[in-house]
Amino acid sequence: MSKVKMTKQELRKMSFRWSWNRSLSWNYEKMMSLGYLTTLAPFLDRIYADDEEARQRSYAVHSQFFNTEPNFGNVILGMNVAIEEELGKDGIDTAQGVKTSLMGPFAGIGDTLFGVISSTILGSIAVATAVEGSYVGIALWIMWNIFVLFFLRPAMFTMGYNQGIKLVTNLSGQLKRFTNAASVLGLTVVGAMIASMVGVKFGAFEFFGTTFDIQAGIADKIMPKLGSALAVALFYYLLGRKGVNPNRLIWIVMIVTLVLSYMGILVTP
């Protein structure tokens, strides 16, 4: 158990760090991961000040891929802080399981909720009133964004922190099962993302005058998204090989895809 306890002011500062860092360091390789890590960095340095091995492990874990709706990211970060604050290095895996399992569902909820409020409702009002020569709609939109930044996001961070404390308190004897359940949920979310976001479709080729449709004749009969699953499995394997990094893998995928498309083995999904 850690002796470090975060104050409300410190939690508020971390929320502001997230608002700044998650966009400043966004990248196509790991998206919000650097923002997530740098938001937690002062907390991790403080909580693991006497355990360099645990600090390095926490840095490695929290630098892995992360992407969610920015506002709901505050909830996940708050839960992460509460878990590691209460359990120390024994809570790193639990925090990672919660983080992985929640980022997908929270992205869907947050994008819908804040997209409707910010863009659809307030954005429409701002445009409509601006066309009529009034600044009321734009002022309302600006006030909403100020409210989200300075009030709503810190409140969501605190809510996640409080829920994280309840999590480790109420489930103190069941954390291993909870971590396993969170990991399973995380893998389920990743599997759903592969099926819905990775598009691989095989084409057809002729062999001695007979046309063979690889997708319909073979792949679909085994598993409809077989190509997507095989591609992700191959990418995962290659990333573990020496000399292969995400940037090189992107080039490999582009070149191989162009060659296979030219040969007719791959077609547009």
C-alpha positions as CSV (number, residue, x, y, z in Angstrom):
1,M,0.0,0.0,0.0
2,S,1.3,3.5,-0.9
3,K,1.7,6.3,1.6
4,V,1.1,8.9,-1.1
5,K,-2.4,10.6,-1.0
6,M,-3.4,13.0,-3.7
7,T,-5.2,16.2,-2.8
8,K,-8.1,17.7,-4.7
9,Q,-5.9,20.5,-6.0
10,E,-3.3,17.9,-7.2
11,L,-6.1,16.0,-9.0
12,R,-7.3,19.2,-10.6
13,K,-3.8,20.0,-11.9
14,M,-3.5,16.5,-13.3
15,S,-6.7,17.1,-15.2
16,F,-5.3,20.2,-16.7
17,R,-2.1,18.3,-17.6
18,W,-4.2,15.8,-19.5
19,S,-6.1,18.5,-21.4
20,W,-2.8,19.9,-22.6
21,N,-0.6,16.8,-23.0
22,R,-3.0,14.4,-24.7
23,S,-3.1,16.7,-27.8
24,L,0.4,18.0,-27.7
25,S,2.0,14.5,-27.9
26,W,-0.7,12.7,-30.0
27,N,0.7,10.5,-32.7
28,Y,-0.4,7.8,-35.1
29,E,1.7,5.1,-33.5
30,K,0.3,5.1,-29.9
31,M,-2.2,8.0,-30.2
32,M,-2.7,9.3,-26.6
33,S,-0.2,7.1,-24.8
34,L,2.5,9.8,-24.4
35,G,-0.1,12.2,-23.1
36,Y,-1.4,9.6,-20.6
37,L,2.2,8.8,-19.4
38,T,3.3,12.4,-19.1
39,T,0.1,13.3,-17.2
40,L,0.8,10.5,-14.7
41,A,4.6,11.1,-14.6
42,P,4.8,13.4,-11.5
43,F,2.5,11.1,-9.6
44,L,4.5,8.0,-10.6
45,D,7.8,9.6,-9.7
46,R,6.4,10.5,-6.3
47,I,4.7,7.2,-5.5
48,Y,7.7,5.1,-6.6
49,A,10.4,7.4,-5.4
50,D,12.0,4.6,-3.3
51,D,11.4,1.8,-5.9
52,E,13.2,2.5,-9.2
53,E,12.2,-0.9,-10.6
54,A,8.5,-0.3,-10.0
55,R,8.8,3.2,-11.4
56,Q,10.3,2.0,-14.6
57,R,7.7,-0.8,-14.9
58,S,4.9,1.7,-14.4
59,Y,6.4,3.9,-17.1
60,A,6.6,1.0,-19.5
61,V,3.0,-0.1,-18.8
62,H,1.5,3.4,-19.1
63,S,3.4,4.2,-22.3
64,Q,1.4,1.5,-24.2
65,F,-1.3,2.3,-26.7
66,F,-4.2,4.4,-25.4
67,N,-7.0,6.2,-27.2
68,T,-10.4,7.3,-25.9
69,E,-12.7,10.4,-25.8
70,P,-10.6,13.1,-24.2
71,N,-13.2,14.1,-21.5
72,F,-13.8,10.5,-20.4
73,G,-10.1,10.0,-20.3
74,N,-10.2,11.9,-17.1
75,V,-12.3,9.2,-15.5
76,I,-9.8,6.5,-16.5
77,L,-6.9,8.5,-15.3
78,G,-8.6,9.2,-12.0
79,M,-9.2,5.5,-11.5
80,N,-5.6,4.7,-12.4
81,V,-4.3,7.2,-9.8
82,A,-6.6,5.8,-7.1
83,I,-5.6,2.1,-7.8
84,E,-1.9,2.7,-7.7
85,E,-2.2,5.1,-4.8
86,E,-3.9,2.4,-2.8
87,L,-2.1,-0.7,-4.0
88,G,1.3,0.6,-5.1
89,K,3.2,-1.6,-7.6
90,D,0.7,-4.4,-7.0
91,G,-2.0,-2.3,-8.6
92,I,-0.1,-1.6,-11.9
93,D,-1.6,-4.6,-13.7
94,T,-5.1,-3.8,-12.3
95,A,-4.8,-0.2,-13.5
96,Q,-3.7,-1.4,-16.9
97,G,-6.7,-3.8,-17.2
98,V,-9.2,-1.1,-16.2
99,K,-7.5,1.3,-18.7
100,T,-7.6,-1.1,-21.6
101,S,-11.2,-2.3,-21.0
102,L,-12.7,1.1,-20.5
103,M,-11.1,3.2,-23.3
104,G,-13.2,1.6,-26.1
105,P,-16.6,1.9,-24.5
106,F,-15.9,5.3,-23.1
107,A,-14.8,6.5,-26.5
108,G,-18.1,5.5,-28.0
109,I,-20.1,7.1,-25.2
110,G,-18.0,10.3,-25.0
111,D,-17.9,10.8,-28.8
112,T,-21.7,10.5,-29.0
113,L,-22.4,12.6,-25.9
114,F,-20.0,15.5,-26.4
115,G,-20.3,15.3,-30.2
116,V,-24.0,15.9,-29.9
117,I,-23.7,18.7,-27.3
118,S,-20.6,20.5,-28.6
119,S,-20.9,20.1,-32.4
120,T,-24.5,19.4,-33.2
121,I,-26.5,21.5,-30.7
122,L,-24.2,24.3,-29.6
123,G,-22.4,24.4,-33.0
124,S,-25.7,24.7,-34.9
125,I,-26.8,27.5,-32.5
126,A,-23.5,29.3,-33.0
127,V,-23.7,29.1,-36.8
128,A,-27.4,30.1,-37.0
129,T,-27.0,33.1,-34.8
130,A,-23.8,34.2,-36.5
131,V,-25.5,34.2,-39.9
132,E,-28.1,36.5,-38.3
133,G,-25.3,38.8,-37.1
134,S,-25.6,37.8,-33.4
135,Y,-22.7,36.7,-31.2
136,V,-24.9,35.0,-28.6
137,G,-24.5,31.5,-30.1
138,I,-20.7,31.8,-30.4
139,A,-20.5,33.1,-26.8
140,L,-22.6,30.2,-25.6
141,W,-20.3,27.7,-27.4
142,I,-17.2,29.4,-25.9
143,M,-18.8,29.3,-22.4
144,W,-19.5,25.6,-22.8
145,N,-15.9,24.8,-23.7
146,I,-14.7,26.9,-20.7
147,F,-17.0,25.0,-18.5
148,V,-15.8,21.6,-19.8
149,L,-12.1,22.6,-19.4
150,F,-12.2,24.2,-15.9
151,F,-15.1,22.5,-14.2
152,L,-16.4,19.3,-15.9
153,R,-13.1,17.6,-16.7
154,P,-11.7,18.1,-13.2
155,A,-15.0,16.8,-11.8
156,M,-14.8,13.7,-14.0
157,F,-11.2,13.1,-12.9
158,T,-12.3,13.3,-9.2
159,M,-15.2,11.0,-10.0
160,G,-12.9,8.4,-11.5
161,Y,-10.5,8.8,-8.5
162,N,-13.4,8.2,-6.0
163,Q,-14.7,5.2,-8.0
164,G,-11.2,3.8,-8.1
165,I,-10.9,4.0,-4.3
166,K,-14.3,2.2,-4.0
167,L,-13.0,-0.4,-6.5
168,V,-9.9,-1.4,-4.5
169,T,-11.8,-1.1,-1.2
170,N,-14.9,-3.2,-2.1
171,L,-13.0,-5.7,-4.2
172,S,-9.8,-6.0,-2.2
173,G,-10.2,-9.7,-1.9
174,Q,-11.2,-10.2,-5.5
175,L,-8.8,-8.0,-7.4
176,K,-7.1,-11.0,-9.2
177,R,-10.5,-12.1,-10.6
178,F,-11.4,-8.5,-11.4
179,T,-8.0,-8.0,-13.2
180,N,-8.6,-11.2,-15.3
181,A,-12.1,-10.0,-16.1
182,A,-10.9,-6.6,-17.2
183,S,-8.2,-8.2,-19.3
184,V,-10.8,-10.5,-21.0
185,L,-13.0,-7.4,-21.6
186,G,-10.1,-5.6,-23.1
187,L,-9.2,-8.4,-25.4
188,T,-12.9,-8.6,-26.5
189,V,-12.8,-4.9,-27.3
190,V,-9.6,-5.3,-29.3
191,G,-11.2,-8.3,-31.2
192,A,-14.2,-6.2,-32.0
193,M,-12.0,-3.4,-33.3
194,I,-10.1,-5.8,-35.5
195,A,-13.3,-7.1,-37.1
196,S,-14.8,-3.6,-37.6
197,M,-11.7,-1.5,-38.4
198,V,-9.2,-3.7,-40.2
199,G,-10.4,-4.4,-43.8
200,V,-8.8,-7.3,-45.7
201,K,-10.6,-8.9,-48.6
202,F,-9.1,-11.6,-50.8
203,G,-9.7,-11.5,-54.6
204,A,-9.9,-14.3,-57.2
205,F,-7.3,-15.9,-59.5
206,E,-7.5,-18.2,-62.5
207,F,-5.9,-21.7,-62.5
208,F,-6.0,-23.7,-65.8
209,G,-9.1,-21.8,-66.9
210,T,-10.9,-22.2,-63.6
211,T,-11.6,-19.1,-61.4
212,F,-11.0,-19.5,-57.7
213,D,-12.6,-16.9,-55.4
214,I,-10.4,-16.9,-52.3
215,Q,-12.7,-14.8,-50.2
216,A,-16.0,-16.5,-50.9
217,G,-14.7,-20.0,-51.6
218,I,-12.2,-20.3,-48.8
219,A,-12.0,-17.4,-46.3
220,D,-15.7,-16.9,-45.7
221,K,-16.3,-20.6,-45.1
222,I,-13.6,-20.6,-42.4
223,M,-14.3,-17.2,-40.8
224,P,-15.8,-14.1,-42.4
225,K,-13.0,-11.8,-41.1
226,L,-10.2,-14.3,-41.5
227,G,-8.1,-11.9,-43.5
228,S,-8.3,-9.2,-40.8
229,A,-7.4,-11.7,-38.0
230,L,-4.4,-13.1,-40.0
231,A,-3.2,-9.6,-40.8
232,V,-3.3,-8.4,-37.2
233,A,-1.6,-11.6,-36.0
234,L,1.2,-11.2,-38.6
235,F,1.7,-7.5,-37.6
236,Y,1.8,-8.4,-33.9
237,Y,4.4,-11.1,-34.7
238,L,6.5,-8.8,-36.8
239,L,6.5,-6.1,-34.1
240,G,8.2,-8.5,-31.8
241,R,11.1,-9.1,-34.3
242,K,14.4,-7.3,-34.0
243,G,14.6,-4.3,-36.4
244,V,10.9,-3.9,-36.9
245,N,9.2,-0.8,-35.6
246,P,5.8,0.6,-36.3
247,N,7.1,3.0,-39.0
248,R,8.9,0.3,-40.9
249,L,5.8,-2.0,-40.5
250,I,3.6,0.7,-42.1
251,W,6.0,0.8,-45.1
252,I,6.0,-3.0,-45.3
253,V,2.2,-3.1,-45.3
254,M,1.9,-0.4,-48.0
255,I,4.4,-2.2,-50.3
256,V,3.0,-5.7,-49.8
257,T,-0.6,-4.4,-50.2
258,L,0.2,-2.7,-53.5
259,V,1.9,-5.8,-54.8
260,L,-0.8,-8.2,-53.7
261,S,-3.5,-5.8,-55.1
262,Y,-1.7,-5.7,-58.4
263,M,-1.7,-9.5,-58.5
264,G,-5.4,-9.6,-57.7
265,I,-4.9,-11.5,-54.4
266,L,-6.3,-8.5,-52.4
267,V,-9.2,-6.3,-53.5
268,T,-10.9,-3.3,-52.0
269,P,-13.1,-4.3,-49.0
